[in-house]
Structures are given as C-alpha cells and as structure tokens.
Amino acid sequence: MKRIFAAIGFVSFLLAAQAQKPSLNRAYNYFYEKDFIKAKEVIDLCVADAKLADKAQTWLYKGNIDMQLAYQEYGARQSDNSYRIQYPDSPVEAYDAFIKALALNKNIEGFDMINPEDALSRLYPFMLIRGADLVVNQQYDKAIDILERGIKSYEMVTPPAQKLDGELYYYYAYANEMLGKIDVATANYEKAIQDNSTEALVYVRLIEAYKNQKNEVKILEIINEGKKRIPDNPILAVSEIDYYYFIGDKAKGKSLIKTLPSSIYSDVDALLNLSSIFLKDTNYEEAKHLLNRALASNPNNSVVLYNLGVCNYSLSEAKFNQANELTIKGQTEEASSIKIEEQQLLNEAQRCFEQYLAIEPNDSNTLIALRTIYIRKGEKQKADEINKKIESLK
C-alpha cells in the first residue's frame, strides 16, 4: 500500500513539475479554450525562458493572450464597476509583446490570432482606463508611461476605430502638468482640443497655462473655441469673466457676470472659480454667498471650506474696524451691534478653518489663521495648542 501511495505521489509530483514548465502549446491551448488567466500564467513562463524568449511566436502569443485578458477583465468592470481587475497592466504587456514580436519577425502570424499591427492599434481604450486610474491615484510617472503607449496606439490609424474626444491627451497632459512638465502638458491640452474635446477642464487648464505666459491672444482663442464646442458651459463662462479681470477690463468682466447661465449655481467648480474672482477683487460678501452655495452641494470640499474661512475672517476684521471707529465717535450702541456681527463672522471662520484642518491637518496658513482667531476670542489654551502644532512643523 505504501508503494502505491509513493507511486501516486511521484506521478503527482511529475504532473506538477510538468505544469510549471514553459510550453507554447499549453499556452495556446488555454488561449483557444478562452482560459486567459491560465494562458497568461503559462506564457509568462515562456517569455522568461531564454530559448523561447528569442522566438517571435512567443511574443505573438503573449500579446494575444494579454489582449484577450484585457478585453475580458476590463469588459467585466464595465458591466460591474465593483469588479476588481486582477491584471490591470495586461494591455501594457500586450502592447510591449506585440512590439517585441514585430522586432523579431515583421511577418509573424498565428492561427486564430490577431497580427501585431492590427492589435497595436486597438489597445488604446484599455490604456486610457488604466492611465486614468493611475492619474486619479496620483501615480503620475506610471500613468505617463502607459498613456504614452496609448497615444501611440491611438494615432496608428487615422481616424481611429473609436474616437476618444481628447481624453487620452487630457489625462496625459494633466499627469505631466502635475510633475511640472508644463510645455508637454500645454502641447497635449492643445491636442485634446484638436481631438474635439468637450471636457471644460481641458480648456480651463490650457487657459491657465497661457495666463502664466501672459499670452492674452491664446487665452481668448481658447475661450472662443470652448464656447463653440460646449456652449453655455458655466466653467468656461467664468473663465471668460476671469480673462477680462486678468487683462484689467473689470467693467467688461462685471457685465458678463450678469449674463452667466443659471447652470452655474449647480456646478461647484464654477461657483468656486467665480468666487475666486470676487476674492481677488476683495468682494468678500459676494464670494461668501457663492461659496455657501458651493458648500451646500459639497460640504467636504477643502478649497470651499478654506476660502469661506478667508471670507468670514476678512468680513469679521472689517466689522472689528467699523466697531472701533464707532466707539471712538462715542456711538457705543451701534458699536455693540457691530461687535455681535463680528463675533458671528469670527465663529463662522473658526468653524470653516477647523473643518479644513480635519482634511489638511498640517496646513500652516490655516493653523496661523486659526491661532489668530483663538487669540481674538480670548481662548488661550486653544491658541497655545495650535502654536505647538505650528512649531512642530518647522
């Protein structure tokens, strides 16, 4: 009996060992059976094998297997957003495999397999999804690496089989902008527009790039192009107002405010951008009104909270000065009424800054502002705690 068990164990060991060996035939069989995960496991053994890695057929198989795996997994995610992709980089591996296959044999073909030239021009939708995910997660270097391949894939056939309306260029530009590569970012925001982008942020970020260059002609050109592509867009409408403030024509900017579309009041970004114009113009009352509307839609938006804190603090200072002037004139009753308003505004500023610090706990500007509020309110213990935090960050 022991010998039988030993024999069975030996056979099992041989089967397991055989299963771990690189085999193009087994990889193809799994591919043919549409078991792409097992096919990938086997083909990855093949490309790691010194002899098989020199064969164009190996890389053709790998490209097709990874490509079909991408179709399977990314398709599953499209149907169910909670689906977790096991091999998110399979389209990237497919792209590199097809390039390698062509380098080894330009005429390589395989039964029931897509040839490298056709395959390479079909991979860009997967690259976009993968790259966009990485941008969202702030993995900009890796995103750029993948999106570059996606752009090459997208531009292989004109027109591409599936138009992306500038999305590839937008994410690629944004990732580069975040890494300080402004020239590359600007060029690709331009490409996104040429690719018929209807994403307002493409136009806005390009406008900001040209503002930094003080290129007034290009700013107006981008605004007008945006208005043609996405008319009545609230974010672009605000960008136009900001342009006139930027060139010093406040009268024109203010006149355009009266013509803003009603959709601005349901767009947090547009409200925030418009409030920023009023903040620059020290019109804190109007900025506060807009920011309160934005906060009602998005109570955890850190930028809204910070700017609202600035508005309330600035308004409280104005009330403080007003109350002092009235006191000097002997109008104590009126001064007392103004001081109540000042305290209310100061409390609102405190609330906003405290909420902001819950999101960005180490922001020194907010810590300093909050310390000042505590001092003005006579809350020494809180002011001391904030002061310790400020010192610890130095």
C-alpha positions as a Markdown table, in Angstrom:
| # | Residue | x | y | z |
|---|---|---|---|---|
| 1 | Met | 0.0 | 0.0 | 0.0 |
| 2 | Lys | 2.8 | 2.4 | 0.9 |
| 3 | Arg | 4.4 | 1.7 | -2.5 |
| 4 | Ile | 1.1 | 2.6 | -4.3 |
| 5 | Phe | 0.9 | 5.8 | -2.3 |
| 6 | Ala | 4.5 | 6.6 | -3.1 |
| 7 | Ala | 3.9 | 5.9 | -6.8 |
| 8 | Ile | 0.8 | 8.2 | -6.8 |
| 9 | Gly | 2.8 | 10.9 | -5.1 |
| 10 | Phe | 5.6 | 10.6 | -7.6 |
| 11 | Val | 3.1 | 10.9 | -10.5 |
| 12 | Ser | 1.5 | 13.9 | -8.9 |
| 13 | Phe | 5.0 | 15.5 | -8.5 |
| 14 | Leu | 5.8 | 14.8 | -12.2 |
| 15 | Leu | 2.5 | 16.4 | -13.3 |
| 16 | Ala | 3.1 | 19.4 | -11.1 |
| 17 | Ala | 6.6 | 19.8 | -12.4 |
| 18 | Gln | 5.3 | 19.5 | -16.0 |
| 19 | Ala | 2.7 | 22.1 | -15.3 |
| 20 | Gln | 5.4 | 24.6 | -14.3 |
| 21 | Lys | 7.4 | 24.1 | -17.4 |
| 22 | Pro | 7.2 | 26.7 | -20.2 |
| 23 | Ser | 5.2 | 25.4 | -23.1 |
| 24 | Leu | 3.9 | 27.4 | -26.1 |
| 25 | Asn | 1.5 | 24.5 | -26.9 |
| 26 | Arg | -0.1 | 24.6 | -23.5 |
| 27 | Ala | -0.3 | 28.4 | -23.6 |
| 28 | Tyr | -2.1 | 28.2 | -27.0 |
| 29 | Asn | -4.4 | 25.5 | -25.8 |
| 30 | Tyr | -5.6 | 27.6 | -22.8 |
| 31 | Phe | -5.9 | 30.6 | -25.2 |
| 32 | Tyr | -8.0 | 28.5 | -27.6 |
| 33 | Glu | -10.2 | 27.4 | -24.6 |
| 34 | Lys | -10.6 | 31.1 | -23.6 |
| 35 | Asp | -9.0 | 30.4 | -20.2 |
| 36 | Phe | -6.9 | 33.6 | -20.5 |
| 37 | Ile | -5.7 | 33.6 | -16.9 |
| 38 | Lys | -4.2 | 30.2 | -17.1 |
| 39 | Ala | -2.9 | 31.0 | -20.6 |
| 40 | Lys | -1.1 | 34.1 | -19.1 |
| 41 | Glu | 0.4 | 32.1 | -16.4 |
| 42 | Val | 2.0 | 29.7 | -18.9 |
| 43 | Ile | 3.0 | 32.3 | -21.5 |
| 44 | Asp | 4.8 | 34.3 | -18.8 |
| 45 | Leu | 6.9 | 31.2 | -18.1 |
| 46 | Cys | 7.7 | 31.1 | -21.8 |
| 47 | Val | 8.9 | 34.7 | -22.0 |
| 48 | Ala | 11.1 | 34.0 | -19.0 |
| 49 | Asp | 12.7 | 31.1 | -20.8 |
| 50 | Ala | 16.0 | 32.0 | -22.5 |
| 51 | Lys | 15.3 | 29.9 | -25.7 |
| 52 | Leu | 11.6 | 30.8 | -26.1 |
| 53 | Ala | 12.2 | 34.5 | -25.4 |
| 54 | Asp | 14.0 | 34.7 | -28.7 |
| 55 | Lys | 11.1 | 33.5 | -30.7 |
| 56 | Ala | 8.6 | 35.9 | -32.3 |
| 57 | Gln | 5.9 | 33.3 | -31.9 |
| 58 | Thr | 6.3 | 33.5 | -28.1 |
| 59 | Trp | 5.7 | 37.3 | -28.1 |
| 60 | Leu | 2.8 | 37.0 | -30.5 |
| 61 | Tyr | 1.1 | 34.5 | -28.2 |
| 62 | Lys | 1.8 | 36.7 | -25.2 |
| 63 | Gly | 0.4 | 39.8 | -26.9 |
| 64 | Asn | -2.8 | 38.0 | -27.9 |
| 65 | Ile | -3.3 | 36.4 | -24.5 |
| 66 | Asp | -2.8 | 39.6 | -22.6 |
| 67 | Met | -5.0 | 41.5 | -25.1 |
| 68 | Gln | -7.9 | 39.0 | -24.7 |
| 69 | Leu | -7.4 | 39.0 | -20.9 |
| 70 | Ala | -7.7 | 42.8 | -21.1 |
| 71 | Tyr | -10.9 | 42.5 | -23.1 |
| 72 | Gln | -12.3 | 40.0 | -20.6 |
| 73 | Glu | -11.4 | 41.9 | -17.4 |
| 74 | Tyr | -12.0 | 45.5 | -18.5 |
| 75 | Gly | -15.3 | 44.3 | -20.0 |
| 76 | Ala | -16.3 | 42.8 | -16.7 |
| 77 | Arg | -15.5 | 46.0 | -15.0 |
| 78 | Gln | -17.6 | 48.0 | -17.5 |
| 79 | Ser | -20.5 | 45.7 | -16.7 |
| 80 | Asp | -19.9 | 45.8 | -12.9 |
| 81 | Asn | -17.9 | 48.7 | -11.5 |
| 82 | Ser | -17.1 | 46.8 | -8.3 |
| 83 | Tyr | -15.3 | 44.1 | -10.3 |
| 84 | Arg | -11.6 | 44.0 | -9.3 |
| 85 | Ile | -9.2 | 43.6 | -12.3 |
| 86 | Gln | -6.6 | 41.0 | -11.5 |
| 87 | Tyr | -4.2 | 42.0 | -14.2 |
| 88 | Pro | -4.6 | 45.8 | -14.7 |
| 89 | Asp | -1.4 | 46.0 | -16.8 |
| 90 | Ser | -2.3 | 43.3 | -19.2 |
| 91 | Pro | -2.9 | 45.8 | -22.1 |
| 92 | Val | 0.5 | 47.4 | -21.4 |
| 93 | Glu | 2.1 | 43.9 | -21.5 |
| 94 | Ala | 0.2 | 43.1 | -24.7 |
| 95 | Tyr | 1.5 | 46.3 | -26.3 |
| 96 | Asp | 5.1 | 45.6 | -25.4 |
| 97 | Ala | 4.8 | 42.0 | -26.5 |
| 98 | Phe | 3.5 | 42.9 | -30.0 |
| 99 | Ile | 6.3 | 45.4 | -30.4 |
| 100 | Lys | 8.8 | 42.7 | -29.5 |
| 101 | Ala | 7.1 | 40.2 | -31.9 |
| 102 | Leu | 7.5 | 42.7 | -34.7 |
| 103 | Ala | 11.1 | 43.4 | -33.9 |
| 104 | Leu | 11.9 | 39.6 | -34.1 |
| 105 | Asn | 9.7 | 39.0 | -37.2 |
| 106 | Lys | 7.7 | 41.6 | -39.1 |
| 107 | Asn | 5.6 | 38.9 | -40.8 |
| 108 | Ile | 4.8 | 36.9 | -37.7 |
| 109 | Glu | 1.3 | 35.3 | -37.8 |
| 110 | Gly | -0.6 | 32.7 | -35.7 |
| 111 | Phe | -3.8 | 30.7 | -36.2 |
| 112 | Asp | -6.8 | 32.5 | -34.7 |
| 113 | Met | -4.6 | 35.3 | -33.5 |
| 114 | Ile | -4.6 | 39.0 | -34.3 |
| 115 | Asn | -1.4 | 40.2 | -36.1 |
| 116 | Pro | 0.7 | 42.7 | -34.2 |
| 117 | Glu | -0.1 | 45.7 | -36.5 |
| 118 | Asp | -3.8 | 45.4 | -36.1 |
| 119 | Ala | -3.6 | 44.6 | -32.4 |
| 120 | Leu | -1.4 | 47.6 | -31.5 |
| 121 | Ser | -4.0 | 50.0 | -33.0 |
| 122 | Arg | -6.8 | 48.5 | -30.8 |
| 123 | Leu | -5.2 | 48.8 | -27.4 |
| 124 | Tyr | -5.7 | 52.5 | -26.6 |
| 125 | Pro | -9.1 | 52.2 | -24.8 |
| 126 | Phe | -7.5 | 50.0 | -22.2 |
| 127 | Met | -4.5 | 52.3 | -21.9 |
| 128 | Leu | -6.9 | 55.2 | -21.3 |
| 129 | Ile | -8.7 | 53.4 | -18.5 |
| 130 | Arg | -5.5 | 52.2 | -16.8 |
| 131 | Gly | -3.8 | 55.6 | -17.2 |
| 132 | Ala | -6.8 | 57.5 | -15.9 |
| 133 | Asp | -7.0 | 55.2 | -12.8 |
| 134 | Leu | -3.3 | 55.9 | -12.1 |
| 135 | Val | -3.8 | 59.7 | -12.5 |
| 136 | Val | -6.7 | 59.6 | -10.0 |
| 137 | Asn | -4.4 | 57.8 | -7.6 |
| 138 | Gln | -1.7 | 60.4 | -8.3 |
| 139 | Gln | 0.8 | 57.8 | -9.7 |
| 140 | Tyr | 1.8 | 60.3 | -12.4 |
| 141 | Asp | 5.0 | 58.7 | -13.6 |
| 142 | Lys | 3.5 | 55.4 | -14.3 |
| 143 | Ala | 0.4 | 57.0 | -15.8 |
| 144 | Ile | 2.6 | 58.9 | -18.2 |
| 145 | Asp | 4.4 | 55.7 | -19.2 |
| 146 | Ile | 1.1 | 53.9 | -20.0 |
| 147 | Leu | -0.7 | 56.9 | -21.6 |
| 148 | Glu | 2.3 | 57.5 | -24.0 |
| 149 | Arg | 1.7 | 54.0 | -25.3 |
| 150 | Gly | -2.0 | 54.7 | -25.5 |
| 151 | Ile | -1.4 | 57.8 | -27.6 |
| 152 | Lys | 0.9 | 55.9 | -30.0 |
| 153 | Ser | -1.8 | 53.2 | -30.3 |
| 154 | Tyr | -4.5 | 55.8 | -30.9 |
| 155 | Glu | -2.5 | 57.6 | -33.6 |
| 156 | Met | -1.6 | 54.4 | -35.6 |
| 157 | Val | -4.8 | 54.5 | -37.7 |
| 158 | Thr | -6.5 | 57.7 | -38.9 |
| 159 | Pro | -9.2 | 58.1 | -38.0 |
| 160 | Pro | -9.1 | 55.7 | -35.0 |
| 161 | Ala | -11.7 | 53.0 | -34.8 |
| 162 | Gln | -13.1 | 54.5 | -31.6 |
| 163 | Lys | -12.8 | 58.3 | -31.1 |
| 164 | Leu | -11.9 | 59.3 | -27.6 |
| 165 | Asp | -12.6 | 63.0 | -28.0 |
| 166 | Gly | -9.3 | 64.2 | -26.4 |
| 167 | Glu | -9.5 | 62.1 | -23.2 |
| 168 | Leu | -6.1 | 60.4 | -23.8 |
| 169 | Tyr | -4.4 | 63.7 | -24.4 |
| 170 | Tyr | -6.2 | 65.3 | -21.4 |
| 171 | Tyr | -5.0 | 62.7 | -18.8 |
| 172 | Tyr | -1.5 | 62.6 | -20.3 |
| 173 | Ala | -1.3 | 66.4 | -20.2 |
| 174 | Tyr | -2.7 | 66.6 | -16.6 |
| 175 | Ala | -0.1 | 64.0 | -15.4 |
| 176 | Asn | 2.7 | 66.0 | -17.0 |
| 177 | Glu | 1.4 | 69.2 | -15.5 |
| 178 | Met | 1.3 | 67.7 | -12.0 |
| 179 | Leu | 5.0 | 66.8 | -12.5 |
| 180 | Gly | 5.9 | 70.3 | -13.6 |
| 181 | Lys | 6.3 | 69.4 | -17.3 |
| 182 | Ile | 4.3 | 72.5 | -18.5 |
| 183 | Asp | 5.4 | 72.5 | -22.1 |
| 184 | Val | 4.4 | 68.9 | -22.6 |
| 185 | Ala | 1.1 | 69.5 | -20.8 |
| 186 | Thr | 0.3 | 72.6 | -22.9 |
| 187 | Ala | 1.0 | 70.8 | -26.1 |
| 188 | Asn | -1.3 | 67.9 | -25.2 |
| 189 | Tyr | -4.1 | 70.0 | -23.9 |
| 190 | Glu | -4.0 | 71.6 | -27.4 |
| 191 | Lys | -4.1 | 68.1 | -28.9 |
| 192 | Ala | -7.1 | 67.3 | -26.8 |
| 193 | Ile | -8.9 | 70.3 | -28.2 |
| 194 | Gln | -7.9 | 69.3 | -31.8 |
| 195 | Asp | -9.3 | 65.8 | -31.0 |
| 196 | Asn | -12.7 | 67.5 | -30.3 |
| 197 | Ser | -12.6 | 67.5 | -26.5 |
| 198 | Thr | -15.8 | 68.7 | -24.8 |
| 199 | Glu | -14.2 | 68.5 | -21.3 |
| 200 | Ala | -14.3 | 72.0 | -19.9 |
| 201 | Leu | -11.3 | 71.4 | -17.7 |
| 202 | Val | -9.1 | 70.9 | -20.8 |
| 203 | Tyr | -9.9 | 74.5 | -21.8 |
| 204 | Val | -9.6 | 75.8 | -18.3 |
| 205 | Arg | -6.2 | 74.3 | -17.7 |
| 206 | Leu | -4.9 | 75.5 | -21.0 |
| 207 | Ile | -6.2 | 79.0 | -20.3 |
| 208 | Glu | -4.2 | 78.9 | -17.0 |
| 209 | Ala | -1.1 | 77.8 | -18.9 |
| 210 | Tyr | -1.4 | 80.8 | -21.3 |
| 211 | Lys | -2.2 | 83.1 | -18.4 |
| 212 | Asn | 1.2 | 82.2 | -16.9 |
| 213 | Gln | 2.7 | 83.0 | -20.2 |
| 214 | Lys | 0.7 | 86.3 | -20.3 |
| 215 | Asn | -0.4 | 85.2 | -23.8 |
| 216 | Glu | -3.7 | 87.1 | -24.0 |
| 217 | Val | -4.3 | 86.2 | -27.6 |
| 218 | Lys | -4.1 | 82.5 | -27.0 |
| 219 | Ile | -6.4 | 82.8 | -23.9 |
| 220 | Leu | -9.1 | 84.4 | -25.9 |
| 221 | Glu | -8.7 | 82.0 | -28.7 |
| 222 | Ile | -9.1 | 79.0 | -26.3 |
| 223 | Ile | -12.2 | 80.6 | -24.7 |
| 224 | Asn | -13.9 | 81.2 | -28.0 |
| 225 | Glu | -13.1 | 77.7 | -29.2 |
| 226 | Gly | -14.5 | 76.3 | -25.9 |
| 227 | Lys | -17.7 | 78.3 | -26.3 |
| 228 | Lys | -18.2 | 76.8 | -29.7 |
| 229 | Arg | -17.7 | 73.3 | -28.6 |
| 230 | Ile | -19.5 | 73.5 | -25.3 |
| 231 | Pro | -21.8 | 76.5 | -25.4 |
| 232 | Asp | -23.3 | 77.7 | -22.1 |
| 233 | Asn | -20.8 | 75.8 | -20.1 |
| 234 | Pro | -20.7 | 77.6 | -16.7 |
| 235 | Ile | -17.0 | 76.9 | -16.1 |
| 236 | Leu | -16.0 | 78.4 | -19.4 |
| 237 | Ala | -18.3 | 81.3 | -18.9 |
| 238 | Val | -16.5 | 82.1 | -15.6 |
| 239 | Ser | -13.1 | 81.7 | -17.4 |
| 240 | Glu | -14.2 | 84.4 | -19.8 |
| 241 | Ile | -15.0 | 86.7 | -16.9 |
| 242 | Asp | -11.7 | 85.9 | -15.3 |
| 243 | Tyr | -9.9 | 86.8 | -18.6 |
| 244 | Tyr | -11.3 | 90.3 | -18.6 |
| 245 | Tyr | -10.3 | 90.8 | -15.0 |
| 246 | Phe | -6.9 | 89.4 | -16.0 |
| 247 | Ile | -6.4 | 92.0 | -18.7 |
| 248 | Gly | -7.6 | 94.8 | -16.4 |
| 249 | Asp | -11.0 | 95.2 | -18.0 |
| 250 | Lys | -13.1 | 94.8 | -14.9 |
| 251 | Ala | -16.1 | 96.6 | -16.4 |
| 252 | Lys | -16.4 | 94.0 | -19.2 |
| 253 | Gly | -15.9 | 91.2 | -16.6 |
| 254 | Lys | -18.7 | 92.6 | -14.4 |
| 255 | Ser | -21.0 | 93.0 | -17.3 |
| 256 | Leu | -20.5 | 89.3 | -18.2 |
| 257 | Ile | -21.4 | 88.2 | -14.7 |
| 258 | Lys | -24.9 | 89.4 | -15.3 |
| 259 | Thr | -25.2 | 87.1 | -18.3 |
| 260 | Leu | -24.0 | 83.9 | -16.6 |
| 261 | Pro | -26.1 | 80.8 | -17.3 |
| 262 | Ser | -28.3 | 79.6 | -14.4 |
| 263 | Ser | -26.4 | 76.3 | -14.5 |
| 264 | Ile | -23.5 | 77.9 | -12.7 |
| 265 | Tyr | -25.4 | 77.6 | -9.4 |
| 266 | Ser | -25.5 | 73.8 | -9.6 |
| 267 | Asp | -21.8 | 73.5 | -10.6 |
| 268 | Val | -19.4 | 73.5 | -7.6 |
| 269 | Asp | -16.3 | 74.2 | -9.7 |
| 270 | Ala | -18.0 | 77.1 | -11.5 |
| 271 | Leu | -19.1 | 78.6 | -8.2 |
| 272 | Leu | -15.6 | 78.2 | -6.7 |
| 273 | Asn | -14.0 | 79.8 | -9.8 |
| 274 | Leu | -16.4 | 82.7 | -9.8 |
| 275 | Ser | -16.0 | 83.2 | -6.0 |
| 276 | Ser | -12.2 | 83.3 | -6.6 |
| 277 | Ile | -12.7 | 86.3 | -8.9 |
| 278 | Phe | -14.6 | 88.1 | -6.2 |
| 279 | Leu | -12.0 | 87.2 | -3.6 |
| 280 | Lys | -9.3 | 88.8 | -5.8 |
| 281 | Asp | -11.5 | 91.8 | -6.0 |
| 282 | Thr | -11.9 | 91.8 | -2.2 |
| 283 | Asn | -15.7 | 91.5 | -2.6 |
| 284 | Tyr | -16.0 | 89.1 | 0.3 |
| 285 | Glu | -19.7 | 89.3 | 0.7 |
| 286 | Glu | -20.4 | 88.1 | -2.9 |
| 287 | Ala | -17.7 | 85.5 | -2.6 |
| 288 | Lys | -19.2 | 84.2 | 0.6 |
| 289 | His | -22.6 | 84.0 | -1.0 |
| 290 | Leu | -21.3 | 81.8 | -3.8 |
| 291 | Leu | -19.2 | 79.7 | -1.5 |
| 292 | Asn | -22.1 | 79.0 | 0.8 |
| 293 | Arg | -24.0 | 77.6 | -2.2 |
| 294 | Ala | -21.0 | 75.5 | -3.2 |
| 295 | Leu | -20.7 | 74.2 | 0.4 |
| 296 | Ala | -24.3 | 73.2 | 0.4 |
| 297 | Ser | -23.6 | 70.9 | -2.6 |
| 298 | Asn | -20.3 | 69.7 | -1.4 |
| 299 | Pro | -19.8 | 70.1 | 2.4 |
| 300 | Asn | -16.4 | 68.4 | 2.4 |
| 301 | Asn | -14.7 | 70.4 | -0.3 |
| 302 | Ser | -11.5 | 71.6 | 1.3 |
| 303 | Val | -11.0 | 74.6 | -1.1 |
| 304 | Val | -14.5 | 75.8 | -0.5 |
| 305 | Leu | -14.0 | 75.5 | 3.3 |
| 306 | Tyr | -10.7 | 77.4 | 3.2 |
| 307 | Asn | -12.0 | 80.2 | 1.0 |
| 308 | Leu | -15.1 | 80.5 | 3.1 |
| 309 | Gly | -13.0 | 80.8 | 6.2 |
| 310 | Val | -11.0 | 83.6 | 4.5 |
| 311 | Cys | -14.2 | 85.4 | 3.6 |
| 312 | Asn | -15.7 | 85.2 | 7.1 |
| 313 | Tyr | -12.4 | 86.2 | 8.7 |
| 314 | Ser | -11.9 | 89.2 | 6.4 |
| 315 | Leu | -15.5 | 90.3 | 6.9 |
| 316 | Ser | -15.1 | 90.0 | 10.7 |
| 317 | Glu | -12.0 | 92.2 | 10.6 |
| 318 | Ala | -13.9 | 94.8 | 8.7 |
| 319 | Lys | -16.6 | 94.7 | 11.3 |
| 320 | Phe | -14.0 | 94.9 | 14.1 |
| 321 | Asn | -12.6 | 98.1 | 12.5 |
| 322 | Gln | -16.0 | 99.5 | 12.0 |
| 323 | Ala | -16.9 | 98.9 | 15.6 |
| 324 | Asn | -13.7 | 100.6 | 16.8 |
| 325 | Glu | -14.5 | 103.7 | 14.7 |
| 326 | Leu | -18.0 | 103.9 | 16.1 |
| 327 | Thr | -16.6 | 103.5 | 19.6 |
| 328 | Ile | -14.1 | 106.4 | 19.1 |
| 329 | Lys | -17.0 | 108.5 | 17.9 |
| 330 | Gly | -19.0 | 107.6 | 21.0 |
| 331 | Gln | -21.6 | 105.6 | 19.2 |
| 332 | Thr | -21.3 | 102.7 | 21.6 |
| 333 | Glu | -24.8 | 101.2 | 21.0 |
| 334 | Glu | -24.1 | 100.9 | 17.3 |
| 335 | Ala | -20.6 | 99.6 | 18.0 |
| 336 | Ser | -22.1 | 96.9 | 20.3 |
| 337 | Ser | -24.4 | 95.7 | 17.5 |
| 338 | Ile | -21.5 | 95.6 | 15.0 |
| 339 | Lys | -19.4 | 93.6 | 17.5 |
| 340 | Ile | -22.1 | 90.9 | 17.7 |
| 341 | Glu | -21.9 | 90.6 | 13.9 |
| 342 | Glu | -18.1 | 90.5 | 14.1 |
| 343 | Gln | -18.2 | 87.6 | 16.6 |
| 344 | Gln | -20.7 | 85.7 | 14.5 |
| 345 | Leu | -18.4 | 86.0 | 11.4 |
| 346 | Leu | -15.4 | 85.0 | 13.5 |
| 347 | Asn | -17.2 | 81.9 | 14.7 |
| 348 | Glu | -18.1 | 81.0 | 11.1 |
| 349 | Ala | -14.4 | 81.5 | 10.1 |
| 350 | Gln | -13.3 | 79.3 | 13.0 |
| 351 | Arg | -15.8 | 76.6 | 12.0 |
| 352 | Cys | -14.6 | 76.6 | 8.4 |
| 353 | Phe | -10.9 | 76.5 | 9.3 |
| 354 | Glu | -11.4 | 73.8 | 11.8 |
| 355 | Gln | -13.2 | 71.7 | 9.2 |
| 356 | Tyr | -10.5 | 72.4 | 6.7 |
| 357 | Leu | -7.8 | 71.2 | 9.2 |
| 358 | Ala | -9.7 | 68.0 | 9.7 |
| 359 | Ile | -8.9 | 67.4 | 6.0 |
| 360 | Glu | -5.5 | 69.1 | 5.7 |
| 361 | Pro | -4.1 | 68.9 | 9.3 |
| 362 | Asn | -0.7 | 70.4 | 8.6 |
| 363 | Asp | -1.6 | 73.4 | 6.5 |
| 364 | Ser | 0.5 | 76.2 | 8.2 |
| 365 | Asn | -1.6 | 79.1 | 6.8 |
| 366 | Thr | -4.8 | 77.7 | 8.3 |
| 367 | Leu | -3.1 | 77.0 | 11.6 |
| 368 | Ile | -1.8 | 80.6 | 11.8 |
| 369 | Ala | -5.3 | 82.0 | 10.9 |
| 370 | Leu | -7.0 | 79.7 | 13.5 |
| 371 | Arg | -4.4 | 80.7 | 16.2 |
| 372 | Thr | -5.3 | 84.4 | 15.5 |
| 373 | Ile | -9.0 | 83.7 | 15.9 |
| 374 | Tyr | -8.5 | 81.9 | 19.2 |
| 375 | Ile | -6.4 | 84.8 | 20.4 |
| 376 | Arg | -9.0 | 87.3 | 19.3 |
| 377 | Lys | -11.7 | 85.3 | 21.2 |
| 378 | Gly | -9.5 | 85.0 | 24.3 |
| 379 | Glu | -9.2 | 81.2 | 24.0 |
| 380 | Lys | -5.6 | 81.0 | 25.2 |
| 381 | Gln | -5.4 | 77.2 | 25.7 |
| 382 | Lys | -6.6 | 76.5 | 22.1 |
| 383 | Ala | -4.2 | 79.2 | 20.8 |
| 384 | Asp | -1.3 | 77.5 | 22.7 |
| 385 | Glu | -2.2 | 74.1 | 21.3 |
| 386 | Ile | -2.2 | 75.5 | 17.8 |
| 387 | Asn | 1.1 | 77.2 | 18.4 |
| 388 | Lys | 2.7 | 73.9 | 19.5 |
| 389 | Lys | 1.5 | 72.3 | 16.3 |
| 390 | Ile | 2.9 | 75.2 | 14.2 |
| 391 | Glu | 6.3 | 74.9 | 16.0 |
| 392 | Ser | 6.4 | 71.1 | 15.4 |
| 393 | Leu | 6.0 | 71.6 | 11.6 |
| 394 | Lys | 9.0 | 73.9 | 11.4 |
